[in-house]
Amino acid sequence: MYQIISIQAQHDADMCRIIQQVGAQYGAVGDGFGPADAEVQCMSQHYPAENRSQYLVALVNGRVVGGAGIAPFLDSITVCELKKLFLLPDYQGRGIGKALSLACLAFAREQGYQQCYLDTLSSMQAAIGLYEQLGFVHLDRPWPGTLHGGCDVWMLKNIQS
């Protein structure tokens, strides 16, 4: 069984390690990839509720096994971004990523966002399958202003009915 909670400072080191470790497995190393973003060092400080953002972690027996977040895309009022969904390999395929994503999308709806953008890598096939299952559609190119030039898959979901 797992628990999903808002990230706290004591989770930062574990989440940093998970993002960098899992990112490296899929070739997401260096500039242009999420694991290289400065926020990875202290995720709890970069997702304040007053900025209409939130980062969640999944715990199994009190141990951080992954996380995902929502934040405004650039400074948009209507578009958010699903950010840094990373899970340790032993916990992938158990529904935890889906639960994290659904919790993030529910938060995004509550905040009044109308669309959710994400970017990822074509090597992350399980994640892409999850995003498709959740209703994200593929885009032909990244949205202007995206920070992750190394990504080669871009997706968007309308989140308000």
C-alpha positions in Angstrom: 0.0 0.0 0.0 1.1 3.5 -0.6 0.3 7.0 0.6 0.4 10.3 -1.4 1.2 13.5 0.5 2.5 16.9 -0.3 6.3 17.1 -0.3 8.1 18.3 2.8 11.7 19.4 3.2 12.7 16.0 4.7 11.7 14.4 1.3 14.0 16.6 -0.8 17.1 14.4 -0.8 15.2 11.3 -1.6 13.2 12.9 -4.4 16.4 14.4 -5.9 18.1 11.0 -5.9 15.0 9.3 -7.5 14.6 12.0 -10.2 18.3 11.8 -11.1 18.6 8.0 -10.9 15.5 7.3 -13.0 16.2 10.1 -15.4 19.7 8.6 -16.1 18.1 5.3 -16.9 16.2 6.9 -19.7 19.0 9.2 -21.0 17.6 12.3 -19.4 21.0 13.7 -18.3 22.3 17.2 -18.6 20.8 20.5 -19.9 17.5 20.2 -21.6 16.1 17.5 -19.3 14.1 17.8 -16.1 16.6 16.1 -13.8 19.1 18.9 -14.5 16.7 21.6 -13.3 17.9 23.5 -10.2 14.6 22.8 -8.4 15.4 19.1 -8.2 17.8 19.9 -5.3 15.0 21.1 -3.1 11.6 20.3 -4.6 9.7 21.3 -1.5 10.7 24.9 -2.0 9.6 25.2 -5.6 5.9 24.3 -5.5 4.2 26.8 -3.2 0.4 26.7 -3.0 0.2 30.5 -3.4 1.8 29.9 -6.9 -1.0 27.5 -7.7 1.5 24.6 -7.6 1.9 21.4 -5.7 4.4 18.6 -5.6 3.3 15.2 -4.2 5.3 12.3 -3.1 4.4 8.6 -2.8 5.4 6.8 0.3 5.6 3.1 0.9 6.1 2.1 4.5 7.3 5.7 5.1 9.9 5.5 2.2 9.7 8.0 -0.7 9.3 6.0 -3.9 8.4 8.7 -6.3 6.6 11.9 -7.0 4.9 14.3 -9.4 3.9 17.9 -9.5 1.7 20.6 -11.1 2.9 24.2 -11.7 1.9 27.0 -14.0 3.3 26.6 -17.5 5.6 29.7 -17.7 3.4 32.3 -16.2 0.1 31.1 -17.7 -3.1 31.5 -15.7 -4.9 28.8 -17.8 -2.2 26.3 -18.6 -0.3 24.2 -16.1 2.4 21.6 -16.5 2.6 18.1 -15.1 6.2 18.0 -13.9 8.7 15.5 -12.8 6.7 12.3 -12.5 9.4 9.9 -11.5 9.1 6.5 -9.7 11.7 4.0 -8.6 11.8 1.1 -11.0 10.5 -1.4 -8.3 7.4 0.7 -7.9 6.5 1.3 -11.6 3.5 -0.5 -13.0 1.7 -0.6 -9.7 -0.7 2.3 -10.2 1.3 4.7 -8.2 2.2 6.9 -11.2 -1.5 7.0 -12.2 -2.6 7.9 -8.7 0.0 10.7 -8.5 -1.1 12.0 -12.0 -4.8 11.9 -11.1 -4.1 13.8 -7.8 -2.1 16.4 -9.7 -4.8 16.8 -12.3 -7.5 17.1 -9.6 -5.5 19.9 -8.0 -5.1 21.6 -11.4 -8.8 21.6 -11.9 -9.4 23.0 -8.4 -6.9 25.8 -9.3 -8.9 26.7 -12.4 -6.4 25.6 -15.0 -8.0 24.6 -18.3 -5.1 22.7 -20.0 -2.2 20.6 -18.8 1.0 20.4 -20.8 3.9 17.9 -20.4 7.0 16.9 -22.1 8.8 13.6 -21.9 11.1 11.2 -23.8 10.1 8.6 -26.3 12.1 6.1 -24.3 9.6 6.4 -21.5 7.0 4.3 -23.1 5.2 3.2 -19.9 4.8 6.9 -18.9 3.5 7.8 -22.4 1.0 5.0 -22.2 -0.2 6.3 -18.9 -0.5 9.9 -20.2 -2.5 8.6 -23.2 -4.8 6.6 -20.9 -5.4 9.8 -18.9 -6.5 11.7 -22.1 -3.3 13.5 -23.0 -2.9 14.0 -26.8 0.3 14.2 -28.7 1.5 17.5 -30.0 3.8 17.9 -33.1 6.2 20.2 -31.3 7.0 21.7 -27.9 5.1 24.7 -26.8 7.1 27.9 -27.1 9.0 28.5 -23.9 9.4 25.0 -22.8 12.6 24.5 -20.8 13.3 20.9 -21.7 14.8 21.1 -25.2 16.0 17.5 -24.9 12.5 16.1 -24.7 11.0 14.6 -27.9 7.4 14.0 -26.8 5.0 16.7 -26.0 1.4 16.3 -24.9 -1.6 18.3 -23.8 -4.9 17.6 -22.0 -8.0 19.7 -21.6 -8.9 19.4 -18.0 -12.1 21.5 -17.6 -15.3 20.1 -18.9 
